[in-house]
Amino acid sequence: MTVTKSQVCVRYAETDQMGVVHHAVYPVWFELARTDFIKTIGMTYSKMEEMGILMPVAELTCRYRIPARYEDELTVETYIQRITPARIVFGYRIYKTDDPEQTVMVEGTSTHAWADANLHPMNMKKAYPSLYGQIAELAQ
């Protein structure tokens, strides 16, 4: 299974009145990390969209364990939890970059449907077999 690591430094604007990262920021970091993950096969989201492939979010989960704070250096690990011709599920783990134990602070998933440019469901394996195969290999 391929796992990518993306780096994030918590900005002041991402914190709330209590001085911790606001809960709504984590899905944004998931997106950043997912974009980095796709690049591992030499593809970008922009290129996929040009090809007529969209990945609308169908479901998002986020479990908050330990709060992150302003200026924390974080690592977001991303991996494919499950892939089918109709959907792909990414998993995420966030921890402090300098934590040798890599204690998970936040973990989550995002489920995406494979869709065409008109947001109609698509069988990715049939429509783009080579690309589907490349992405599916990352889940192994």
C-alpha positions as CSV (number, residue, x, y, z in Angstrom):
1,M,0.0,0.0,0.0
2,T,1.4,3.4,-1.0
3,V,1.3,6.0,1.7
4,T,2.2,9.6,0.9
5,K,3.2,12.3,3.4
6,S,2.3,15.9,3.1
7,Q,3.5,18.7,5.3
8,V,1.4,21.4,6.9
9,C,2.3,24.2,9.3
10,V,-0.7,25.5,11.2
11,R,-1.4,29.1,10.4
12,Y,-3.0,31.5,12.9
13,A,-6.1,31.9,10.7
14,E,-6.7,28.2,11.0
15,T,-7.2,28.4,14.8
16,D,-10.3,29.2,16.8
17,Q,-10.7,31.3,19.9
18,M,-9.4,28.4,22.1
19,G,-6.1,28.5,20.2
20,V,-6.7,25.1,18.5
21,V,-7.2,24.2,14.8
22,H,-10.8,24.7,13.9
23,H,-12.5,21.4,13.0
24,A,-13.4,22.7,9.5
25,V,-9.7,23.0,8.5
26,Y,-8.9,19.3,8.5
27,P,-11.0,18.5,5.4
28,V,-9.0,21.2,3.6
29,W,-5.8,19.5,4.6
30,F,-7.2,16.1,3.5
31,E,-7.7,17.7,0.1
32,L,-4.2,19.0,-0.1
33,A,-2.8,15.6,0.9
34,R,-5.1,13.8,-1.6
35,T,-3.9,16.1,-4.4
36,D,-0.3,15.2,-3.5
37,F,-1.2,11.5,-3.4
38,I,-2.6,11.6,-7.0
39,K,0.7,13.1,-8.2
40,T,2.5,9.9,-7.2
41,I,1.3,8.3,-10.5
42,G,2.3,11.4,-12.5
43,M,-1.2,12.7,-12.7
44,T,-2.8,15.9,-11.4
45,Y,-6.4,16.7,-10.5
46,S,-6.3,19.3,-13.3
47,K,-5.3,16.7,-15.9
48,M,-8.0,14.3,-14.7
49,E,-10.6,17.1,-15.1
50,E,-9.3,17.9,-18.6
51,M,-9.8,14.1,-19.4
52,G,-13.4,14.4,-18.1
53,I,-12.8,12.6,-14.8
54,L,-14.3,14.2,-11.7
55,M,-14.2,12.9,-8.1
56,P,-17.1,14.5,-6.2
57,V,-17.1,13.9,-2.4
58,A,-19.8,11.5,-1.4
59,E,-18.8,11.1,2.3
60,L,-16.3,12.6,4.7
61,T,-15.4,11.4,8.2
62,C,-13.0,13.0,10.7
63,R,-12.1,11.8,14.2
64,Y,-10.5,14.4,16.4
65,R,-8.2,12.9,19.1
66,I,-5.6,15.5,20.0
67,P,-5.9,19.2,19.1
68,A,-3.3,20.8,16.9
69,R,-2.2,24.4,17.7
70,Y,-0.8,27.4,16.0
71,E,2.6,26.8,14.4
72,D,2.5,23.0,14.9
73,E,4.3,21.3,12.1
74,L,2.1,18.4,11.0
75,T,2.3,15.4,8.6
76,V,-0.8,14.2,6.8
77,E,-0.5,10.6,5.7
78,T,-2.7,9.6,2.8
79,Y,-3.5,6.2,1.4
80,I,-6.3,4.4,-0.5
81,Q,-8.5,2.5,1.9
82,R,-10.7,1.0,-0.8
83,I,-11.2,1.3,-4.6
84,T,-13.9,0.0,-6.8
85,P,-14.9,0.9,-10.4
86,A,-17.6,3.3,-9.0
87,R,-15.8,4.8,-5.9
88,I,-12.5,5.5,-4.2
89,V,-12.0,5.9,-0.4
90,F,-8.9,7.7,0.9
91,G,-7.7,7.4,4.4
92,Y,-5.8,10.1,6.3
93,R,-3.8,10.3,9.5
94,I,-2.4,13.5,11.0
95,Y,0.4,13.7,13.5
96,K,3.1,16.2,14.6
97,T,6.0,15.9,12.2
98,D,8.6,15.8,15.1
99,D,6.8,13.1,17.1
100,P,8.9,9.9,16.9
101,E,5.8,7.9,18.0
102,Q,3.7,9.4,15.2
103,T,0.7,9.7,17.7
104,V,-2.4,10.1,15.6
105,M,-4.0,13.5,16.3
106,V,-6.7,13.3,13.7
107,E,-7.8,10.5,11.3
108,G,-10.4,10.4,8.7
109,T,-11.7,9.3,5.3
110,S,-13.1,10.8,2.2
111,T,-15.3,8.8,-0.2
112,H,-15.4,10.0,-3.8
113,A,-17.6,8.8,-6.7
114,W,-16.0,8.5,-10.1
115,A,-18.0,10.8,-12.4
116,D,-17.8,12.3,-15.9
117,A,-17.7,16.0,-16.7
118,N,-21.5,16.2,-16.3
119,L,-21.3,14.6,-12.9
120,H,-22.9,11.4,-14.1
121,P,-21.6,8.2,-12.4
122,M,-18.9,6.5,-14.3
123,N,-17.3,3.0,-14.3
124,M,-13.7,4.1,-14.0
125,K,-12.4,0.7,-14.8
126,K,-14.2,0.6,-18.1
127,A,-13.8,4.2,-19.1
128,Y,-10.1,4.5,-18.2
129,P,-8.7,1.1,-17.6
130,S,-5.0,2.0,-17.6
131,L,-5.4,4.9,-15.2
132,Y,-7.7,2.9,-13.0
133,G,-5.1,0.1,-12.9
134,Q,-2.4,2.6,-11.9
135,I,-4.5,4.0,-9.1
136,A,-5.6,0.6,-7.9
137,E,-2.0,-0.6,-7.7
138,L,-1.4,2.1,-5.1
139,A,-4.0,0.5,-2.8
140,Q,-2.1,-2.8,-2.8
